[in-house]
């Protein structure tokens, strides 16, 4: 006897002809369904940035721990990307998509109920596990339902969901943080996730491949141990609690575990019949060089992006919604630049938009290294617009070139691996720049503190002027005004130190980014037809 759920589902499908699997509109309903999952998965990777300041204040978290809210999410997402194909082959694509959306939605609810930074980081990792399955499995479902000649168009619509999340995610997050609480940036996923789960049950049909392969548990565990231990060592090297610094037993132990796990992973994957990640793909020069470029790009790009909301809110005093609105041009300009870079790649050479994008991104990062406590919005909008243009110019041609010489039956593994490496690069960037930020803030605070000579006429004049201002405008008594004046000067010194540390990070990011021009120039570009075929494979996979 059929279950009540299946009876209800049949009645709904019969009442709406377009939901029937053989109907020509069915594939568009599936695309809309997948776009829901894509939207909230990408949204959650961007919406959290503007809530960092409130989360730190509410939970009493330090910068050393708060960066793991992003790093933990990106790490678990990156690890699950290559595992999602195996899970879908065994469970079925509809069941896997439903499971992924369920995990993500449940993780969102848990994040909202977090009681300290450790619980929030743990629940963010759960979120990342769901997101890591949502995007690749959702894309595979869409590509299966659409014929080859319509897949590019379907990818374009799917990209709208991702671009909308990049542009509007921080803005939505800022509104929620300012008007409700930081927990709201996680609770907002619940109604969207529940709607997505319901639509998945009603609309999607199941598909399960007949040929399955064994899961490479040793490969999965070793690469997870390598990434976790290495990122933990990079992020905690300058932590307040770590008095031993980079030579402490904990940090040395992390890097030892990381190196050992990487060696085990490389050995295991060389002999596995069905490896977790097919490292033989890296025998191809273009694929290896392009992924190295994408990894370095991820470090400089996404690592520096982590800094901007901290600067706006902690140094300039922006509200969360003001900080979120600053990101609005990035996704919009990137969405317009990506197809343009594709046309240039086809007509001329993929090196041209890639090199142009790197130069623009480097210029943006260099200009970002001159921020002050008085930097105005138009200047920052200009920098972020340049950044959005650069991102659109860089990633599309690099992805195309990396897949030019990859056999079609290995295209899924290769294209998934590119996304994994980009995510891992971003995680490394957040860990590295977060560590540098903590260290350089302390350095500049000590330097500025030593430079203040309380006996100098300049200091006395400044101190007296601030105390007089407080007395005249806020009716502070003499001793209270003097105390408040000292606190204000100290606060300004700390903000100056923080901004200077931000500038140091951006300068390092610019140096890292400009380096990738060299390997781009040595990429082997094929004929236009091969480029078109590779671009088609990107859309398929």
N, C-alpha and C positions, 0 to 999 in steps of 0.2 A: 504493500500500500504506500502511495506517495506521501511524503511528509507535507505538513501544512505550508512550509516554506516553498517547496517546489510547486505546490498547487497555486499559491499566490503569484509566484513568478510566472507561471504559464498564463494565468489570467491577464497579468499586466502586459506580457509580450503579445498576446492575441489582440488586446485592445489598442496597442500602438504598433501598427505594421512595420514601421521603420526600425523597431527593435528586433525583428526577426532576422536570424543570421543570414538568410539568403537575400534579404532586402538590400538594395543598392546604397541605402543610407546608413546601414548598420556600421560600416567602418568609421563613419564620422562620429557616431555615438561613442564608439570605442576610443577614438582619438580624444574626444571631450573628457571621457572618463580618465584617461591616462594623464591628460593635462592637469586635472585636479591634483593628482599625486605629485606630478612634477612641480607644480606651483608651490605647494606647501613644503616640499623637500628643499627646493632652492631658496624659498622664502626664509626658512629657518637657519640657513647658512649665512643670511645677511641681516635678518631682523634683530639678532642678538647683539650686534656690534654697538648699537646706540644705547643698550641697556647696561653696559659694563659699569658705568659710574654708579648707577643706582644699586646694582647688584653688589658691588664692592662696599658701598656704604651700608646696605641692609644686612649683609652677611658678615661684615668685618673682614672681607677677603683682601689679600694682597695681590699686587700685579703678578707675582710669581705663580700664584695658584689660579687667578682668574683667566689667564691665557689658555689654560687647559679646557675652559668651556668651549673654545673654538678648536683647539688642537685635538682634544678627545673626540669631538664630533667628526672632524675631518679624517682622523686616524681610523676610526671604526668604519666610516663610510668607504675609505680607500681600500681597506682590507676586504670588505664585503663585495666590492665591485666585481672582482674576478670569481668570487665564489657563487655569485647569484645565478650564473648560467647552469652550474651543476645542480643547484637547488631546484631551479625551474624544470630542468630535464627530469628530475626524479619525482617532484611533487605535482608538476603541471604548472603552466604559466599563470592561469587564473588563480589557483590556490596560492602560488608564490606571491603574486601581486597583492592578493588579499592579506596574506600573512605579513608582508612588508609594511603595508599601510596600517595594519593593526598594531604592529610593533612600534611604528613611528608615532601613531596617535596615542598609544599607551605611554610611550616615553615622554611625549609632550605633557600629558597630565602629571606624570611623576615629577618632571622638571618644575612644574608650577607649584608642587607641594614640597619642594626641596627645603630643608631646614638649615643647611650649611653648604659651604662651597664643595665639600667632598661629595655630598649626596647629589648636588647639581651636576658635577662633572660626571659622576657615575650614570646618572639618568640621561645626560647628553650623549654618552657612549651608546646607550640603548637606542636613542633617537637615530644616531648615525648608522647603526646596524640596519634599521628599517629603511633609511634613505639610500643606503648602499645597494639595496635590492630593488627599491622602487624604480629608480631611473633606468638602469639597463634592461630590466625585465619589462617595464612599461614601453620602452622603445622597441624591444623585440616584438611585443604584441602588436604595436602599431604597424611595424614594417611587415609583419605577417599578413595583416588584414588588407593592406593597400597593395595594388599591383605596382610593378616596377616603375611604370611611367608616371605614377602619382606619388611616389615615395618622397621625392624632393619637396613637393608641395606640402605633404604631411609633416615633414621635418620642419618646414617653415612655420607652420601653425604651432607645432610643438615648441619651437624656439620662442614663440610669443610668450608662452607661460614662463619660460626661464628668464627672458628679458624683463618681463613685467615684475618678476620677483626681485631681480637685481635693482631695478629702478625704484620700485615702490615699497620693497621690504623694509628698508631703514626708515622710510617716512611713516609707514604704518606702525612700525615698532616704536618710533618716537612719540607718536600720538598716544599709543597705549600706555607707555611708560609715564608720560606727563600727566595724563588724565585718569589713569587707574593705578597700576603698579607694574613692576618688572615682571611679576608672575603672569600678567595678561599677555605678554608676548609669546607665552607657551600655550596658555588656555585658548587663544584664538585659533589654534590648530584643531581643537576638538570638534567643533561643528563641521568644519570643512572635511576633516578626516572621516567623521561618521557619515556624512553625505557621500563621500567617495566610496566607503565600504558598502553602503546600500546600493549605490549605482553599479558597483562591480558585481555584486550578487545578482542583480536583475539583468544587466546588459551582457556581460562578457560570457563567451562560451569557453569551455576548457580545451586546452591543447597540450598534449604530452608527447614528447619525442619517443620513438621506439628504441633508438640506440642510446643507451646511457653508459657512463663511464664511472670507474671507481673514484672516490674522493681522495685527494692527496692530503691526508691529515698532517703528515710530517712537514710537508711543504707549507701548509697553512699555519701550523704552529710556529715553525721556525721564522717565517717572514713576519708574523705578528710579534714574536719575541724581539726580533731585530728592530722593528720600527718603534715598539713601545719603549724598550730599554734605551735606544739611541735618543729618542725625543725627550725622554725623562732626564737623561744626562745633560742634554743641551739646555733644557729649560731650567734645571735646578742648580746649575753650576754657580750662579751668583745669587741664589736664594738667601734670604736673611738667616734662615735656620742653619744653612750649610756654612759653618765657620771655617771649614777646611778648604773651601773654594774648589777649584778644578782638580786638585790632587787628593781630595777627601776619599776615604774608602768607598763611600756610596757612589760617587761619580765615576771613579775608576771601575767599580763593579758593574755599573750600568753599561759603560763602553765595552767592558770585557764580555758581558753577556751579549751585547749587540753584535760585536765582531764575530764571536763564536757562532751565534745564530745565523749570521749571514753566510759564514763558511758552510755550515750544515745545509742551509737552504740551497746554495749553489751546487753542492755535491749531490744532494737528493734530486734536485730538478734535472740534473744532467742525465740521470739514469731512469727516471720515472717514465712509464709508457704514457700516462696521462697526467702531466705535471700541473700543479696548481697555477703556475705562471710559466709559459713556455719560453725559457730563456734562450732557446735556439733562434728565436726571432731577432735577437740582438746580434746575430752574425751578419745581418744586413746593415750596411753602413748608414744608409739614409735613416733607417728606423732608429738605430742607436744614437746617431748624431742629433736627430730631431727630438728624441726623448730627453737627451741630456740638455738640450736647449730649453725644452718645455719645463724640465725640473728646475733649472736655474731661473727661468722666467717666473715660475711659481714662487720661488724663495723671495725674489725681489718685489714682485707684484703684490701677492697676497699677504706677504709678511708686512709690507709697508701699509697696506690697506687697514690692517689691524690697528695701526697707530692713529689714524685720523680721528675717529670718534673720541678717543682719549684726549687728544689735543683740543678738539673743539669744546668738550664738556669740562675737562679738568683745568685747562689753561685759559680758555676764552669765556667760560661760563655759559656756553650755549645750553639751552634745554634739549631734551632728547629729540623732540620733533624738529627743532632747528638743525640739529646734527643730521637727522635722517633726511631732511630735505636737500642737504648738500650732495647726496649721492644720486639725486634724480637724473642729472644729465648723463651719467656714466652708462647705464644700461641702454638708454635711448640712442645715444651716439654709437655705441658698440653695435646695436642691432642694425643700424644703417651702414656702418663701416664694413661689417662682415661680408655681405654679398658683393660690395664694391671690390674688396680685396680678392674675392674669388674670381671676379671678372678679370682683374689685372693679372692674376696668376695664370689664367687660361690664355689670355691674349699676349702677354709679354713674358713674365717670369715670376714664379712665386717668391723669389729672393727680393724683388723690388718692394712689394708691400711689407714683407717681413722686416727688412732692414729699415725701411722708413718708420715702421711701427716701433722698432727698438730705439731709434734715434729720438722719436717723439716722447717715448716713455722715459728715456734717460733725461731729456730736457725737463720733463715734468717733475721727476724725482729731484733733480738738481735745484730747481726753483723751490721745491718743497723743503729743501734743506736751509732755507733762509726765512723760516717762519718766526714771528715774534708775537708778543702779547697784544700787538696792535694790527695784526694782519687783517685786511678787510675781505668781505665776502666775494666781491667781484674777482679779486685775484685768485681766490681758492676755487671759484666756479670755473675760471679759465683753466687752472691746472687739472681739475677733474675732467673737464671736457677733453683736454689733450689726452688724458689717460684713457678715457673711453674710446677715443679714436684709435689710439695705439693698440689697445686690446683687440679691437675689431680687425686691425690690420695684421696682427702677429699670428693669432692662433689658427685661423682658417688655412692659410698657406702652409704653415708648419705641419698641420695635421695631414693635409693633402700629400705633401712631399714624403712624409714618414711612411705612408701606405702605398706609395707608387709601386714598389717591387715586392709587396707582400702577396702571396697566393690567396685566391679568393676564399678557399676553405679555412684559412687562418685569419681572415679579416676580422672576425668577431673578437677573437682573443687579442689581436693587435690593437684594434680601436679601443677596446676596454682597458687595455694596459696603458694607453696614452692618458686616459682620464685618471687612472690610478696614480700614475707618476705626477701628474699635475696636482692632484690632491695632496700627495705626499710632500711635494715641493712646497706647497702652501703651508702644510703643518710644520715642516722644518723652518720655514721663514718666520712663522709666528713664534716658535720656540727660540730661535736665534735672536730675533729682534726684541722679543720680550726680555730676554736675558741681558742683552746689550743696553736696553732702556733702563733697567734697574741699576746696572753698574754705572752707566754714564750719568744718571741723575744724581747718584751719591757722589760721584767724582766732581761734578760741576757745583753741587751744593757746598762741598768742602772747599773748592777753589774760590767760589764767590764769598764764602764766609771768611776765609783768610784775607780776602782783598778788602773787607770792610774794616776800616780803621776808625774806631769810635772816638778817637781824639782828633780826627781831621776836621777842618772847618766845613767841608762838604757834607760829611755825615751829620754834624751838629746842626747845620742849616736845614737839611732834609728832615731830620728828626723833629726839630722845632716846628717846621712848617706843617708836618703831619699832625703833631700834637695840637697846634693852633687851630688847624682845620676841624679836628674833632671837638675841641672846646667851643669853637664858634658855631658850628653847624649842628652838633649833636649834644651840646650842653654837658659834656663830660668834665668831671672835676679834674684838677691838676694832676694828681697821682694816677687817676684812672686813665686820663688822656695819654700820659706818658707810657703807661703799660700797654694801652691799645696801639699807640704809635709803634712801639717796638714789635708787637705782634704783626701789624700790617707790613712792616718792613721785612720781617722774617718770612711772612707768607709770600710776598712778592719775590724774595730771593729764591724760595723753593719753586715757585712757578717758573721763574727764569731758568733755573737749573733743569726743570722738567722739559721746557721747550727746547733748550739747547741739546738735551739728550735726544729728543725727537729729531732734531736737525741732524745729529750725528747718524742716527739710524737711516734717514733718507739719503744721506751722502753715501753711506755704505751700500744701500740698495741701488743707487745710481751706478756705482762702480761695478757691482755684480751684474747689473743689467747690460751695460755697454759691452761687457766681455762677450756676450752671445752673438755679437755681429760676426766675430771671426769664424765660428763653426757654421753660421748661416751661409757665408760666402763659399764654403767648401762643400755644400750640399750638392748632390748630383740630381739635376732636374732632367726629366724625360720629355718626350714629345707631348704635344698638347693633347693628343688622344689618350695617352696613358694618364695624364693628369685628370682628364675628364672621367675616365674609368675609375680612378682612385676616389675622386669626389663623389661619384655615384655610390661606390662602396661605403663611403662615410655615411651617406644618407641611409643606406640599407642597414648598416650595422649600428 
